[in-house]
Each structure stands twice: as structure tokens, then as C-alpha cells.
């Protein structure tokens, strides 16, 4: 099962309708329904990317709020900052975070 399918199922289990999900990701209800049923006949990569963009969140220990994975990548994999204790503190917190992405 792809990460997008897991996220979609979690949204459905949380009580969201296909119409709500479709509106949140910018696709039609029909496209989401077909994807959920495994019958989406187009390349699903764009739809899956929209699902992941909309629903893949994690709680940042530094901020104490839900953030997108792209923020984790930007902060954790950036070079060590200098010239500001707030930026350095955030970067250091990212280095030991369970959500820290792998360097490619």
C-alpha cells in the first residue's frame, strides 16, 4: 500500500467524505473514488502527490505544531546555521528528531 493510500484511508477513518477530501486536494470526487477503489486509469502519481501534500503532517518538537515534511527537509538537512541562536537551536533540535529525513 502506498503512503498516499494510507493517508487517504486515515482521512476516511477520521470521518471525512470523498467530497471533502476531493475539495481539499483539488481533484474531483470521482477521481478520488476511482483511486480509492484501485480503478484510477490515469497516472496516479500526481493524484498521490496531492494527497501526500495535503495530509502528510508531523508534529515538530521544536515548534510544537503540525508541519509539512518539506519543512523538515529544509531545516534538518540545511548546513549548520551561524549568526543567530534561534536558528541554531531549531537546527540542533532537528538533528536529533525522530522525523529527521535521510540525506540522499
Secondary structure, DSSP 8 states (H G I E B T S, - for coil): --HHHHHHHHHHHTT--HHHHHHHHTS-HHHHHHHHTT---S-THHHHHHHHHHH-EEEETTTTEEEEHHHHHHHHTS----S-HHHHHHHHHHHT-TT-----
